[in-house]
């Protein structure tokens, strides 16, 4: 090859490199699928999306009161599948799936059988995400925050165990939110855990009313306080937990979150 040919080849290579550098890499996309503990206003999902570099590529599709069965029965999973079919603008799409709270017994139209329906539902979600080119990520259910004699209850453990087994059987990533949130809430104790709720604990409301000189405390509006859902503080706390778990389970996503200085 003569000098002129080498020069032309080098110029073409340089032009190609510049073009590649000028073309931004496709972003990843994250879809959140679950119940009220992930949904907006009552869960950590929106706070999690706010931690993503390009927050508009993180969609919180979780809905309160839904189980692994009713989410599909209502047609909500159809939206997820539609988004996966239209995923060409993204480098990869991660689908975080968290159910369990409403799959428990005593919830008509929502409950699923723990031994048969629940594992089958979770397996089907995983397989369908894979079939459409997405990356399924199973999430064990966020702990409730009810204590008995200073010991945190964990009545969601059987559902968490089923999700762990499903993740292992299907060879997909697992974010063990149940285990980590349980350990964290047990360590902080009931009083601190109650500050993670949507509203202040009712006795605190009563104290505030008395301090303000209001005598008709019993006539106050019903509090939104409970030990399942989370307010802004709880959402920030648990969304960070999910983010860190995702970074560990899927190291390739670590760079997709905002720097610590820009976090909540």
N, C-alpha and C positions, 0 to 999 in steps of 0.2 A: 504494500500500500504506500503511495507517494505522500509527500508532505501535504499537498492540497487535499487529498482524500482524508488524511488524519484530521486536518483542520475542520473539514466539513462534519466529520463524525463527532468530533469534540463539541462543535457548535450545536449539533442536534441533541446530543446528550445533555448539554447545559440547558437547552430550551425545554427539554422534557422534564428535567429536574425542577426548573423554575415553575413550570406549569403545575407539577405535582405539589410544590410547596404552596402555590397560590390557591389550590383547590382544598377547601376545608374538609377535614375528615367527617364522615357521617357521624351524627351523634348516636348515642344509645338511647333507648326508651325504656321506661319502667312503668308497668301497669300494676296497680294495687287492687287485689280482689279479696273481699272479706266482709266482716260484719261491723257493728257499731264501734268496736274498740279500735278499728282502723279507719272508719268513715270520718268525714268532716264534721266538725262541731262536737263530736263525742269521742273521737279517737286520735291516734297519732299520725294518721296518713298524710294529712296536709302539711304537718310540721316536717315529716320526712321528706316530702317533695320539695319543700323550701330549702332543704340542705343540698339538693342536687344542683350542679353547676348551671344546667339549663333546665330550670324548674318546669318550663312549659313542655318538656318531654317526659315528665312524670305525671301520670294520670291516676287520680284516686277514684276508682270505680266501686269501692266498698260501700255497703249500704246497711244501715241499722236493721236489726231483726232478722237478718238472713242467715241461713244455714247452708251447708254444702249441698243440700237438696233444693231448698227454695230459691237459692240464687240462680240455679239453672232453670227451675220450673217457671220462674217469672220471665225468662228470656234475657236475663242480664248477661249470661255467659255468651249469648249470641253477639253482643257488642264487643266482647273481648276477642272472639274469633274473627269478627270483621276487622278489627284493628290489626290483628296478626296477619290477615290476608293483605292488608295494605301497608306492609312494613318495609317496602323497598327503600324508603327515604332514611332508614335507620340501619346502623351497623349491626345492631342486635337488639332484641326486645326481651327484657326480663319480666316475668309475670310472678309477682309475689302473691301467694295464696294462703290465706289464714282463716280457718273455720274451727268451730268447736263449741263456742258459747251457746249458740242456738240449736246445735245438734243434740244437746242434752235432753233428757226426758222431761215431759210435762209442758211442752210447747207445741200445741196443736198446729198442724200444717207446716211445722218446721223441723221437729225432732226427727232424727234418723237413728237407725239401729247401729249401735257401736261396733258390733261384731261383723255385720254384713254390709249395710248401706254406706256407712261412713267411710270405711276403707275403700270400697268400690268407687264412691264419688271422688275421693281424693286421687285415686289412681287414674281415673278417667280424665280428670282435669290435667294431670301431668302428661298423659299420653297425647291428649289433644293439642296441648301447647307445643310439644315436641313435633307432632305431625305438621303443624303450621309454621315450623321454623323458629319458634320462640324458645326461650330458656326458662323452664319452670323452676321456681324457688319455693319450697314449702316452708311455712312459718308456723311454729306451734303457738297455741292461743295465749294471748297476754293474760297474766294471772289476775284473778280478782284480789281484792285487798281486805278481806274479812279475817279478823283474828279471833281465836278462842283461847283464853288464858295465855295471851301473848304469843301464841303460835299461829302462824298464817295457814289458813286452809288452802288446799289445792284440789278442789273437786274436778278440775279440768285435766288432771294428770292422765287418766285413761285415754283421753282424746289426744293429748300431746304424745303419749306413747305410740298411738296408732299412726300419727303423722311421722314420727321418727322412723317407724318400721317401713312406712310407705316410701319415704325418701331413700332409705337404704336399699329397698327392693327395686326401686326404679332408677337408682344411681343418679339422683339429682341433689342439688344443694339444699341444705337444711339450715334455717335460722332458728335456733332453739330459744325463742323468746320466752316461752313458758318457764324454762329452767332458770334463765338469767333474771327475768323479772321477779320470779318467786324469791330467789336468793337475795336480790336487792331490796325488795319490799320487806322481807323478814328481817333483814339487817337494820333497816331504818326504823322499824316499829310502827305501831298503829297511828300515833299522833302525827308523825311526819308523813306517813302514807296517805292519811286523810287530806293532806294539803294538795294532793295530786288530783283530787276530784273536780268535777265540773263546777260545783258550788261549795261554799264553806259548810262544815259539819253543822247540823241544826242547832246544837247547843251553843255554838259560837254565834249563830245568828241571834239566838235569844239573848245572849250576853250583850251583844251590840245594841239590841233594841232597848234593853233595860238601861244601858248606859246613856242612851239618847233620850230617856224619859218616856218611852212608849210603854204603856201598861197593857195594851191589848195584844200581847205577844202571841196568844193562841189564835188570833185572827189573821196572822201573817200568811202570805202566800206559801204554798207548799214548796219546800226546797228541792232543787234539782240534784242535791247531793246523793251520791251512791258510791259503792265501792267496786264498781265495774268500769264505768266510763271515766274519761279523763278531761280535765280542763287544760288551759294553756300551759300551766307548769308541768302537768303530767304528760302532755303531748310532747313538749320539748324534751323531757327526761327520757321517755321511751323511744322517741324517734331517733335520738342519738344512739340508743342501745341497738336499735335495728340497723342503723347505718354502720356501726362498728362491726356488728355481726356479719353484715353483707360484705364488708371489706375483707374480713377474715375468710369467709366461706368462698368468696369469688374475688380473689386478689386483683383481677383485671379491672374491677369496677372502682378500685380505690381512688383513682384519679378523676372520677366522675362527680365527686362531691366538693363543695366549696371549701376554701381554706378555713382553718380553725378561727381566724380573725373575723370571718364573715358568717360564722355559724350563729344560731339563735342564742 
